[in-house]
Amino acid sequence: MSSALSSAESNITALSSRMGDAEGAISSAQSAISSAQTAISSLTDRMDVAEESITSLSTSKQDVLVAGANINISGNTISATDTTYTGSNSIAISSNNEIAVSSSILGEIATIADKLGEGCLAYIADSSATDYPTVGEFNVLL
């Protein structure tokens, strides 16, 4: 009977060891589950923030371009009409949007061009014709 008792004790020791291993595995699994739950919670929070941001952007975006004064939008083309430009004392802009520069400014440009030296030509086609020759009448070639 002592042999049977010894065998039973050995079996109990082996089972006890296996139960310890199982408890360790269960503890590891519980720890992994807890970590996964934390990660899921963090992702859920981030998704909530992203959803709020998307909702905010979608409700505040402008669905279509709205043309202002003198602006036309047709398909993929945006154009302006009746655009007016204003000159200064030395620059005039005609009703046809032609730019004219005063002869004093042209003279300063010519002086600068002369100072640039060789390779620079300043030419005024007809500066005496008007007080404001057009840009087309003045060329600077470098």
C-alpha positions in Angstrom: 0.0 0.0 0.0 2.9 2.3 0.5 3.7 2.0 -3.1 0.1 3.1 -4.0 0.4 5.9 -1.5 3.7 7.0 -2.9 2.3 6.9 -6.5 -0.7 9.0 -5.4 1.5 11.5 -3.7 3.6 11.7 -6.9 0.4 12.2 -8.9 -0.8 15.0 -6.6 2.6 16.7 -6.8 2.5 16.6 -10.6 -1.1 17.9 -10.7 -0.2 20.6 -8.3 2.7 21.7 -10.6 0.4 21.6 -13.6 -2.2 23.7 -11.7 0.6 26.3 -10.9 1.5 26.3 -14.6 -2.2 26.8 -15.5 -2.6 29.6 -13.0 0.5 31.3 -14.5 -1.0 31.0 -18.0 -4.4 32.3 -16.8 -2.6 35.3 -15.1 -0.7 36.0 -18.3 -3.9 35.8 -20.4 -5.7 38.1 -18.0 -2.8 40.6 -18.2 -2.9 40.4 -22.0 -6.7 40.9 -22.0 -6.3 43.9 -19.7 -3.6 45.5 -22.0 -5.9 44.8 -25.1 -8.8 46.5 -23.3 -6.7 49.5 -22.5 -5.5 49.7 -26.1 -9.1 49.4 -27.4 -10.3 52.1 -25.0 -7.5 54.4 -26.2 -8.4 53.7 -29.9 -12.1 54.4 -29.1 -11.2 57.7 -27.5 -9.1 58.7 -30.6 -11.9 57.6 -32.9 -14.3 59.8 -31.0 -12.0 62.8 -31.3 -11.6 62.1 -35.1 -15.3 61.7 -35.6 -15.9 65.1 -33.8 -13.3 66.7 -36.0 -14.7 65.3 -39.2 -18.3 66.3 -38.2 -17.0 69.8 -37.4 -15.2 70.1 -40.7 -18.1 68.8 -42.7 -20.6 71.1 -41.2 -18.4 74.2 -41.6 -17.1 73.6 -45.1 -18.4 75.7 -48.0 -20.1 73.4 -50.5 -19.6 75.6 -53.5 -17.6 78.7 -54.4 -19.6 81.9 -54.2 -18.7 84.6 -56.7 -18.2 88.1 -55.4 -18.7 91.4 -57.2 -17.4 91.3 -60.9 -16.5 87.6 -60.5 -17.9 84.8 -62.6 -17.5 81.1 -61.9 -18.4 78.7 -64.7 -17.4 75.1 -64.4 -13.7 75.1 -63.6 -13.1 78.7 -64.8 -13.1 81.8 -62.5 -13.0 85.1 -64.3 -13.3 88.8 -63.4 -15.1 91.5 -65.4 -15.1 95.3 -65.3 -11.8 95.2 -63.4 -10.3 98.7 -62.8 -6.7 99.5 -62.0 -5.4 102.7 -60.5 -2.1 104.3 -61.4 -0.1 106.9 -59.5 1.6 110.3 -60.4 4.2 108.5 -62.5 2.1 105.7 -63.9 -1.2 106.0 -65.8 -3.6 103.2 -66.7 -6.0 103.8 -69.6 -9.6 102.5 -69.8 -8.2 99.7 -72.0 -5.8 98.8 -69.1 -2.8 100.0 -71.1 0.0 101.2 -68.8 1.9 104.4 -69.5 5.0 105.5 -67.5 6.0 109.2 -67.2 9.0 110.4 -69.1 10.8 111.2 -65.8 10.5 107.6 -64.7 11.7 106.5 -68.1 14.6 108.8 -67.8 15.5 107.3 -64.4 15.3 103.8 -66.0 17.5 104.9 -68.8 20.1 106.3 -66.4 20.1 103.0 -64.4 20.4 101.1 -67.7 23.4 103.2 -68.7 25.0 102.7 -65.3 24.7 98.9 -65.7 27.2 99.2 -68.5 28.0 97.0 -71.5 25.3 94.6 -72.5 22.4 96.8 -71.4 20.6 99.0 -73.9 18.0 101.6 -73.0 15.8 102.8 -75.8 13.0 105.3 -75.8 11.2 105.2 -79.1 9.5 108.5 -79.1 9.7 110.2 -75.7 8.8 113.6 -77.1 5.5 112.4 -78.6 3.7 112.5 -75.2 4.4 113.2 -71.6 3.5 109.6 -70.8 5.0 107.1 -73.3 3.6 103.7 -73.1 5.6 100.7 -71.9 5.7 99.4 -75.4 7.7 102.5 -76.4 10.4 101.7 -73.9 12.6 98.6 -74.0 15.4 97.6 -71.7 17.4 94.6 -73.0 20.0 92.9 -70.8 
